[in-house]
Each structure stands twice: as C-alpha cells, then as structure tokens.
Amino acid sequence: MSKERKISIAKALTAQLHATEEAIDTALAEAANLIEAYVTSRRTIRISTIVGNDVHYNTLQAMMSLSTAQRHMTAAHADLTKVQHQVGLGAVDIVPVDDKPSPKPTGAMPARENETA
C-alpha cells in the first residue's frame, strides 16, 4: 500500500479519534450542566435535598463512567500512535500540531514579553 494511502487512512482514524474524545468531553460538560440545573431548580422551588437525591447520585455515577471512558480513549490514542509507527508513518505525516497535550504547568508565572528584570 502506498504511503499516501496509509496517510489518508490514518487521517480518517485520527479524525474519528478526535470526534470520540470530543463527544466524551461534551457529555461530561452536559452532565455537569444537568447537576447545576437540577440543584438550581430544586433551590428555586425550595425542595429538600432529600427529594430527587437519586438524580444527583446517578448523574455523578454517569460522570464517573464518562471519566473512565475518557481514560480508555487516552489509552486508545496512545495505542493508535504505536500502530502509526508500526506501519511506518511518523507523527508529522498525520498529526496536526495541536494534537499533543500542552506541557504540564510548573507553577511558575510565565514571563511577559515587555517585562524587564
């Protein structure tokens, strides 16, 4: 198979991977919005926290499951990177510049461009 064909297939896989990761992120955000809306609604109509407590609990359980799914997708992402190298494709052949996570924060404040010492 030609390198161009491999790159085309790999780009389609990458797009699907990103769509899946985005869907999980969106689902987590929507579940968080549901909890916020539920709590706000309950307070607005002055209902005890005991009423509908299962809504809160089950939504949190769903979020935990989504978090687990997110971890598994991170592992799948790493596995696809391994496959990419196994079929002879380098990262620059396929991966967009913004695909890799940013470096973890160090706690140090970034220097400003016009800042003098």
C-alpha positions in Angstrom: 0.0 0.0 0.0 1.3 3.4 -0.9 2.4 5.9 1.8 -0.2 8.4 0.6 -3.0 5.8 1.1 -1.7 4.9 4.6 -1.7 8.6 5.4 -5.2 9.0 4.1 -6.5 6.1 6.3 -4.5 7.3 9.3 -6.0 10.8 9.0 -9.5 9.4 8.9 -8.8 7.4 12.0 -7.3 10.5 13.7 -10.5 12.5 12.8 -12.7 9.7 14.3 -10.5 9.5 17.4 -10.8 13.3 18.0 -14.6 13.2 17.4 -14.9 10.4 20.0 -12.7 12.3 22.5 -14.8 15.5 21.9 -18.0 13.6 22.4 -16.9 12.3 25.8 -15.8 15.8 26.8 -19.2 17.2 25.7 -21.1 14.5 27.6 -19.1 15.3 30.7 -19.9 19.0 30.4 -23.5 18.4 29.7 -23.8 16.1 32.8 -22.2 18.8 34.9 -24.7 21.3 33.5 -27.5 18.9 34.4 -26.4 18.7 38.0 -26.1 22.5 38.2 -29.6 23.0 36.6 -31.1 20.4 38.9 -29.6 21.9 42.1 -30.6 25.4 41.0 -34.2 24.3 40.1 -34.5 22.4 43.4 -33.4 25.5 45.4 -35.7 27.8 43.3 -38.8 25.8 44.2 -37.5 25.2 47.8 -37.4 21.4 47.8 -35.3 19.5 50.3 -32.1 17.9 49.1 -33.6 14.5 50.1 -36.2 14.8 47.3 -34.7 13.6 44.0 -31.3 12.8 45.6 -31.1 9.8 43.1 -30.9 12.3 40.2 -27.8 13.8 41.6 -26.2 10.5 42.6 -27.0 8.8 39.2 -25.7 11.7 37.2 -22.5 11.7 39.2 -22.2 7.9 38.5 -22.6 8.6 34.8 -19.9 11.2 35.0 -17.6 8.7 36.7 -18.3 6.3 33.9 -17.6 9.0 31.3 -14.3 9.8 33.1 -13.4 6.1 32.8 -14.3 6.2 29.1 -12.0 9.2 28.8 -9.1 7.4 30.3 -9.7 4.4 28.0 -9.8 6.8 25.0 -6.5 8.3 26.1 -5.0 4.8 26.2 -6.5 4.1 22.7 -4.9 7.3 21.5 -1.5 6.1 22.7 -2.1 2.7 21.1 -3.0 4.2 17.8 0.2 6.2 18.0 2.1 2.9 18.3 0.3 1.5 15.3 1.1 4.6 13.4 4.8 3.9 13.9 4.4 0.2 13.3 3.0 0.9 9.8 5.9 3.2 9.0 4.2 6.6 9.5 5.8 9.4 11.5 3.9 11.9 13.6 4.5 14.7 11.1 2.8 12.7 8.4 -0.6 12.7 10.1 -0.9 14.5 13.4 -2.0 18.2 13.5 0.2 20.5 15.5 -2.4 20.9 18.3 -2.9 17.1 18.9 -0.3 16.7 21.7 -1.2 18.0 25.1 0.5 21.1 26.4 3.3 20.8 28.9 2.0 20.5 32.5 2.1 23.7 34.5 5.2 24.2 36.6 3.7 26.7 38.9 6.0 29.5 37.7 4.4 32.6 36.2 5.2 33.0 32.5 7.4 36.0 31.7 5.7 38.9 29.9 7.2 40.0 26.6 7.9 43.6 27.8 8.9 42.7 31.3 12.2 43.9 32.4 14.4 42.2 35.0 
